[in-house]
Amino acid sequence: MIEVHELTKRYGETLAVDALSFRVPEGVVTGFLGPNGAGKSTTMRMMLDLDRPTSGAVTIDGKHYNQLNEPLKYIGALLEAKAVHPGRTAYNHLLWLAQSNRIPTSRVDQVLGLVGLREVARRRSGGFSLGMGQRLGIAAAMLGDPKIMMFDEPVNGLDPEGILWIRNLMKSLAEEGRTVFVSSHLMSEMALTADHLVVIGRGRLLANVSMNDFIDQNSHGFVRVRTPQPEALLDALSGAGISAAPHPDGGFEVVDGDPAAIGDLARDRGIALHELSPQRASLEEAFMQMTSESVEYRTGAEPTKES
């Protein structure tokens, strides 16, 4: 389990992380989200004792990282896949990590097989593609068979097969009861992978909730309705105190409507429905709503030229 206690980091006058506190639960994939400059990378580096906090602390199974003997057996992390000596082979890179943490040499072959790099194990990592480098970084994170896993942008450079593989891997690790903490800018991928979300903005905690609760709390759902009798449906809805907004394709959107109630109403009035479907906002839409005031850089309209 990872626990973050009032974590703060200053770089001169810049406050990168501001009294951040949260706990990463076990047995689920926790997504770590935030706009650029929110402090995600700084927070993850402090979790691994790569950056020293100005104040506050991070504990891993109740201990600080620097108190862990053979830390790869407690926590595995992928922060920067290319942080490997380019002249070292994939096998030798993992071998020295294994020896430094008293991990059996046999485990090196196992993780190379798990990530699909066994055939290139004796090649120098400097010649690896971005996707191969990601797989090597994931192998290093899994080397000690730790209970806690951290991944920063794990799908970078992976092809569709690789993306599906890492998604299923993270889910299976969580199902085994491990702590899985993953940061990504790809909202569509997080929507398919994460069960729980920790969201920060400008170094502060914005949300620490389940995926479903996050979307529900930061968006409005609606019911999409299409009918060959639009006027009759509008009259029926209006009479029931239900507001419907027309859609350009001829359908209607009923905000926060009850599909069953709308269907019953249409049936009672003899109105045929060609579509009655509840629509839920995407994670991306909910995220944009939540973080709208925490964006560091905003794009704007191109300035017009004076004539």
N, C-alpha and C positions, 0 to 999 in steps of 0.2 A: 504494500500500500504506500502511496505517495501522499504526504501532507505538506502543504505550503502554509507557512505561518507569517503573516504580516510582512511579506517579502518586499523589499524596497531596494532600488538600484538607481544611483545618480551618476551621471557622467558630467562633472562640472556643474553647470547650471541646468542641465537637462535631466528631467525626472523620467527615466525610462520605464520603471516599474514602481507602482505607488501602493504600498501597504496591501499587497495581494495575498489573499487567503483562500484556499480551497483544498478539497480532498479528492483524490482520484479513486473512484470505487473499483473494487475487484469484480471480475467476472463479466464485465461489459467492455465494449470499445468506447473510449471517451475521446471525442473530438475536441481539439484545442483550436479555437477560431478567433480571429480578430483582423481588423484592417492592417495594411502595411504600416509599420511604425508603432503597432499596438504594444510591443514588448514581448511577443511570443518567443522569439529566438533567444532573447536575453534571459527570459524565465527558464527556458529549457537548459540553457548553459549553466545557470545557477543551480538547477536541480542536480547537475552532474559535477558540480564543484569546478567548472571551467571558468566561471566568473564568480568573484566574491561579492555577496550582497552588501549594500551599505548598511542595511539592518534587516532583521527577520531571519528566518531559517527554513530549510527544507529537510524533512526526515523521510527516510526510506526504511520501511518496516521498523520505525521507531529510532533509527540511527541516522546521523549525518553521513553523507557519502564518504568523507575522509575517515570515518570510523569503520568502514566496511573492509574486512579482510577478503581478498579475492573478489572484488566488486562485480566482475562479470557473472558471478554465480547468483547475484542478487538482482542486478538490473542490466539489461542490454539496450543499447541505444544506437540509432542511426540519425546523426545530425548532419554530417557532411560526407557524402559517399566518396568523394574524390580525395579525402584526407588519408591517402595511402601512399607510401613511398613508391614512385612509378617504376623503380627498378626491381621491386620485390614481386615474386609470383603470388598468385592468389593463395596457393597452398602455404607458402612461407609466411605470408602476412597473417594468416589465421594461426599458423603454428606458433609464432612467437607470442601472439595473444594468449593462446592456450597455455603455453609454458609459463607465462608471467602470472597466470591465475590458477596454476596447478590443475588444469583441465586435461583429461586423458587425450593423447594424440589421436586416438580413434575417432574422437568427436569431430576433428577437422574434416575427415572424409564424409562423415554423416551430414554435416551442414552444407558442404559443397554439393552433395547429392540433393539435399532438400531444396536448394535454390537454383539447381540446374547448371552448376558451373564445374561439374566434375571433369568434363572433357577439356576444359581450358585451365585446369588447376595449375599447370606448370608454365602457363604464359605470364609474362610480366604485366602487371596491372596498368602500367602506363599506356598500353595499347588497347585497353578496354573501352568499349562504347559507354555512353552515359548509363544505359540500361544495365549493362554488365557490372558497372561500378556500383549501381544501386543494389544489385543482387549480392555482390560481395559485402557491401555494408550491412545488409540484412543478415547474411551468414555470420558476420562478426557479432551482431546483436544477439543472435540465437546461440552463440558458441557455448556459453555457460549454462544453457537451459534455465534461464532465470525466471522468476515469478513475475517480474515487472519488465515491460517492454515499452520503449519510447521511440517513435518514428517521426521525423520531420520531413514532410513532403516525400513520402515513400514511393509514390508512383512516378516521380520524375524520370523521364527517359524510357519508361517501360512501354512495350507494345500492348495491344489489347489483351493478349493472352497473359502477359505479365501482370497487368492491372487486375485482371480477374483472380490470378493466383495470389497476389499480395492481399487482396480484399478478403478472400476466403481464408488465408493464413491468419490474418488478424482476428477474424471472427472465431476461428477454431481455437486460437490461443486464449481468447476470452472465455469460450465455452469450457475450457479446462480449468477455469477459476483464476486465471492470471490477470494482472493489471495491464491494460493496453492503452497507451496514451499517444495520440497521433495528431499532428498539426498538418493542416493542408489548406491551400487556397481554393481547391477544387470542390465547390459546394455540391455538385452532382455526385461526386465520389463519396463525400462525407455523408450525404443523405442515404447512400446505399450501405455504408459501413458502420457508422457510429450509432450507438444506442443512447449515449449521454453526451452532453456538451458543456464545455467550459468556454465562455466567451469573454474576451477582454477588449478594452478600448482605451487608448492613451494610458496604458499601464494599470488600469483599474478593472476590477471584476464587474462585468455587466450581467452575466447569467451563469448559473451552475444548476442545470436542470436536465431532464430527459429530453430526447429529440422531439417527441410528440408534444410535450408541454411547451417547449421553446417555440415551435411553429404555431401552436394554438394561441400562445400569449402575445405573439408579435405579428399576427396577420388575421384577416377575416376570411372565412370560407364563404362559399356561395353555392347555390344550386342552379345548375344550367338546365333550362327548359326549352324545348322546341315543340311546336304544335302547328297543324294546318289551320287552326282556329284561333289566331292570336288575339283578336278582339274579345272573343268570348272568354278566353283564359284571363286576360287583363281585368275584365269586369269581375270575374269570379274571385281573383286574387284581391282586387281592391275592396270588394265587399267583405272579404275576410280580414281586412286590415293588413294585408301583405303587400309590400312594395316590390315592384319588379322593374328593372332597368332594361331597355331594349338593347340588343346586340346587333352590330352591323349585318350579321348573316341571317337576321330574321328571328333569332331566338331571344330568350330573356335570361337575365341573371337576377336571382333572388338572394340577397345578402343575408347570411345567417339563417337561411330558411330550413325548414324540416322537410326532407324529401317525401317522407310518408304522408305528412299532412297535405302537401301539394298534390301528391298522387291521389289521395282520397277525395280531395276537393274536385279535381278534374273528373274523376270517375262519377261522382255524384251529379255533376253537371253535364255528363255525357260528352266530355271534351276529350278528343284523341290526343295522346302525347307521343311524339316521335323520339323524344329524349327527356330523361329525368335523371340527372347525374350530379351527385355532390362533388364539388371541386374544392381541393385544399391547396393553400399556397405552398410554394416550394420552399425548401430550406433557404435558397438564395434570396427569395423575396423577404422572408422573415428576417434573415441576417441583415439585409440592407436596411430594413425598417429599424431594427435594434441598434445598428451601429451608425445611423445617419449623422449623428452629432459627434462621432469619434473618428471620422475620416481625416487623415493628416493632409492628404493632397487631393484636390478636387479638379476635375476637368471642367472646362467651360466652353462657351461658344467662341468660335474663332473671331477675333476682333475684326470689325469691318473697316475697309480702307476708306479714307476720306477722299472725296472726289475733288 
